[in-house]
Amino acid sequence: MKEEQNVICKIEKVLIPTYGIGKPEKNPIFCENRVYQGSSGTVYPHPIIEKIYDEKENKEWLAIYLENKYIKIMILPELGGRVQMAYDKIKKRHFVYYNSVIKPALVGLTGPWISGGIEFNWPQHHRPSTYEPVDYYIEENKDGSIT
């Protein structure tokens, strides 16, 4: 990394207290039987998970940090690419709700969904893949920016 760069991007493992989830349903759900809050309920080919455990354990998650002199952002690609943390370095406070634990609730289209941060919602809120890993690619540009 060049010293004159304005943006830092680093990938590291982080331990986050996490409440476990049950095993996915092994039979596909084809019908629209999970309709709520105006969503279609169609989730195939994603499996349904209908169990959340009451005990938390420290779990290692892959975190991507994007940082400049103003903010620090933590993205969790293993949890749908959600922005888990967004911190204002000038005012020394989180500017997006930061939940320091991963505690799913069964309100997602396929079951587990977590509060806090920012999630990508398509094709509707609490999308079917909200608790699934996503691919990512980091690009460093000549002007010092990182995407």
C-alpha positions in Angstrom: 0.0 0.0 0.0 1.3 3.4 -0.9 1.7 5.9 1.9 0.1 8.7 -0.2 -3.1 6.7 -0.7 -6.3 8.3 0.8 -8.1 5.0 1.2 -7.2 1.8 2.9 -8.8 -1.6 2.2 -7.9 -4.6 4.3 -9.4 -8.0 4.7 -9.2 -9.8 8.0 -10.9 -12.3 10.2 -12.9 -11.0 13.1 -14.5 -12.7 16.1 -18.1 -11.7 16.6 -20.5 -13.2 19.2 -22.9 -15.2 17.1 -26.1 -17.1 17.7 -26.2 -20.2 15.6 -28.8 -21.2 13.1 -30.3 -24.7 12.4 -29.7 -26.8 9.3 -31.4 -25.9 6.1 -34.5 -27.8 5.0 -33.3 -30.5 2.7 -36.4 -30.5 0.5 -36.9 -27.5 -1.8 -39.9 -25.1 -1.1 -41.6 -24.4 -4.4 -44.9 -22.9 -3.2 -45.4 -19.3 -2.0 -46.1 -20.3 1.6 -43.9 -17.7 3.3 -45.8 -14.6 2.2 -45.5 -11.7 4.6 -45.3 -7.9 4.5 -46.3 -7.8 0.8 -43.5 -10.1 -0.4 -44.0 -12.8 -3.0 -42.7 -15.6 -0.7 -41.0 -17.3 -3.6 -37.6 -18.5 -2.3 -36.6 -21.5 -4.5 -33.7 -22.5 -5.0 -32.7 -21.1 -1.5 -33.3 -23.5 1.4 -35.5 -22.6 4.4 -34.0 -22.5 7.9 -36.4 -22.5 10.7 -34.2 -22.8 13.8 -32.3 -20.2 15.7 -30.3 -21.3 18.8 -30.4 -19.5 22.2 -26.7 -19.7 22.9 -24.0 -17.5 21.4 -20.4 -18.4 20.6 -17.6 -16.3 19.2 -17.5 -17.0 15.5 -14.9 -16.0 13.0 -16.2 -14.0 10.1 -14.4 -12.5 7.1 -14.5 -8.7 7.2 -13.5 -6.2 4.6 -12.6 -2.8 5.9 -12.7 0.3 3.8 -11.3 3.3 5.6 -10.2 6.9 5.0 -9.4 9.8 7.3 -13.2 10.4 7.9 -14.9 7.0 8.1 -14.3 3.3 8.7 -16.7 0.7 7.1 -16.8 -3.0 7.8 -18.5 -5.3 5.2 -19.3 -9.0 5.9 -19.3 -10.9 2.6 -20.3 -14.1 4.4 -23.5 -12.4 5.5 -24.9 -11.2 2.2 -22.3 -8.4 1.8 -23.9 -6.3 4.5 -22.3 -3.2 5.9 -22.1 -4.4 9.5 -20.4 -1.3 10.8 -20.0 2.4 9.7 -18.0 4.6 12.0 -17.4 8.4 11.8 -13.8 9.0 12.8 -14.3 12.7 13.3 -17.3 12.6 15.6 -16.1 9.3 17.1 -19.4 7.5 16.7 -21.2 5.0 14.6 -23.5 6.6 12.0 -25.4 3.4 11.1 -26.8 1.2 13.9 -24.0 -1.2 14.9 -25.1 -4.5 16.4 -22.0 -6.0 18.1 -23.5 -9.5 18.0 -25.0 -11.5 15.2 -28.4 -12.6 16.5 -30.7 -13.7 13.7 -34.4 -13.6 13.9 -36.7 -15.7 11.7 -38.1 -12.8 9.7 -36.1 -13.2 6.5 -37.7 -14.8 3.4 -35.7 -18.0 4.1 -35.5 -17.7 7.8 -32.4 -16.0 9.4 -32.1 -12.2 9.2 -30.1 -9.8 11.4 -30.7 -6.3 12.5 -28.2 -3.4 12.2 -26.0 -2.2 9.5 -27.1 -1.9 5.9 -28.2 -4.9 3.7 -28.7 -5.1 0.0 -32.5 -5.7 -0.5 -33.4 -7.1 -3.8 -35.9 -8.3 -5.1 -37.6 -7.3 -1.8 -36.9 -6.6 1.8 -35.1 -9.3 3.8 -34.2 -11.0 0.5 -33.8 -14.7 0.3 -30.0 -14.6 0.3 -29.6 -12.1 3.1 -27.8 -14.8 5.3 -25.8 -16.3 2.4 -22.2 -15.5 1.3 -21.6 -13.2 -1.7 -18.6 -12.9 -4.0 -16.5 -9.7 -3.9 -13.7 -8.1 -5.8 -11.5 -5.2 -4.7 -10.1 -2.8 -7.2 -7.3 -0.3 -6.4 -7.3 2.6 -8.9 -4.4 4.8 -10.0 -5.9 7.9 -8.2 -5.7 6.1 -4.8 -9.4 5.2 -4.7 -10.5 1.7 -3.9 -13.7 0.0 -4.9 
